[in-house]
Amino acid sequence: MKYDEFVKMDEQGGSHWWYVTRRELLKQELKSLSSESNDLKILDLASACGHNFAVCSDYGKTFGIDISWHAIKYCKQKNITTIVQGDAQELPFKSNSYDIVLALDVFGHLEDDIASMKEIARVLKEKGKLIFSVPAFMSLLSYHDVAFHHLRRYNAYELKKNWIRLSYRSNS
């Protein structure tokens, strides 16, 4: 990501309607997934500025990973210490170790989104859940996407096809 876009995202992350709404939806989803205990182990892929940690901390222990050293530095400056530098396509975590994995607008940035999906399946516990979002429709690709290094946008058919292909490979 271009550095100036990263700074903008961090500055807007606390108040911009997009991020606020996304965190509210995340909160609702985590609430529905958490049982009466709040001891979930959560992995936030592409943690960026670390804004999801505050939401997730109400439901368990949150860990993050980001490929950008800028992101790691931002998070460490905010006293977020459970974050590591790494690639979402080759997660440096043990198999079956997370209850929930967040991939909020991550897949569209990755050269091999299927590899990342496989890695997520590997690190999720047996009844683990993936919470994800993706940008929609290639026809809406804009300067903003380019600045944020989006390689693709999705439609429902493509997502279903990828998940079905992944499920088939996982079960064979």
N, C-alpha and C positions, 0 to 999 in steps of 0.2 A: 504494500500500500504506500502511496506517496505520503511523505511525512506530514505535509500540511493538511492532508485529508485526515490523517490519524489524529492530529491535534484538534481539528474541528470536531471529529467524532467524540473525542474525550470531553471537550467543552460543552457540546450539545447533549451528551449522553444523559445528563441528569434532568434535563428539562424538555428536550425536543419531543413532540408528540409521538413520533415513531418509536423511540426508545422507551418512553414512559408506557405506552400502550403495550409494547412487546413484553416489557417486564411485568405488567399487570396480568397479561395472558399467561406468562410463565408462572407467576404466583398462583393463579387459579389452577393451572395444570398440576403443579407440585402439590398443592393442597389436596386435589382429588386423588393423587397417587400415594400420598403419605398415609400410613395407617395412623394409629393413635400415638405411635412413637415418632420422634423426629430424629432418627439416627440413620438416615439414608446416606449412602456414599455416592456423591454426585461428581461427574466429570464435565467440565465446560470446555468444549473444543473451541479453539480460536477465541480465547478469553478477551482479547483486545485490551480495553481499558479497565476491565474488571468489574463493570457495573452489575453483572449477574450475581456476583458473590454475595452481595447484601441480601438479595431475594432468597438465594439458595440456603444461606446460613440459618434461616428459620426452620429448615427441614432436614438438616444434617451437615455433614462435613463435605466441603466443596474443594475440589482440586481443579486446576486449570492447566491448559497447554496452549501454547501459541508458537508459531514459527518465527515471529518477529521479536528480535531482542528489544525493540522499542516498547512493545507490549509488556514484556517481562519487566523492564525498567519502570514503566508507569505503575504496574501493579505492585512492585516491591516498594515504590515510594508511597503507596497507599496502605502499606503494611499487609499486603496480601502475600503471604509467604508460601502458600501451597500451590505454586505455579511453576511449571518447567518449560523450557524451550524444547520444541519438538514438532514433528510432522504428523498431521492427522491421518496420513496414509500409512504410517508406521508407528503406531502408538507404543510408547515405552512403558507399558503397564502390564501387570499380570493378567492372564485370562480369568474370566469370571470374577472380576473384582469390583464392579460398579453396579449400583441399583438403577441409576439414571445417567444417561449421557445426553448432554445438550449439544446440538449442532445448529445453532441459529444463524442462518445465512452463511453456512460454511461450504456446503457441497459445490456451489457455483464457482468457488475460487480454486478448486482442486483439479489438477490435471487428470487424476484417476479417482473420480468420486466413488466408483465401485470398490476400489481398494480400501477407501476410508470406511465405507459401509461394512465391509468384511471385518475390518479392525474393530469397529464399534460392536458388531455382533460378538466378536471374540472377547472383548473386555467386559461386556454386560453379563451380569449374573443370569441364571436360568430364567427367572421371571422379570428380568430387567426391562426398562423402558427407554426408548429413544424419543426425545422431544426435539423436533427439527422444524425449521422453516427454510424456504428457498424463494428467491425472486422468481416471478412468473413472466412467461412469454418473451421469447427472444426479440420480438418486434418492439419491445419496450427498452431494449438495450440503449443506454445513454452515456454521456460523459461521466456521470456519477459512477456507473458500473465500471467503466474503463479506469477511472481514478482509483477505485477500490479493488481493481484487479479481478473483476468477475469474468470468468471465461464463458459462462453460459447462464441462461435463465431456463426455467423448466415449465412444462405443462403436466397436467395430471396423468396423461398417458405415459409420458417418459418416466415419471416417478414410479408408477405401477409396474412398468416393464422392468425397470432396474431392480425393484424390490422382489418381484417374482423371480427374476433371474438369480438374484442373490439367495433367496429362500431355496430355490431348486438346488443350487450348488452347495448350500450349507447342509441340506438334508441328504445329499447323495454320498 
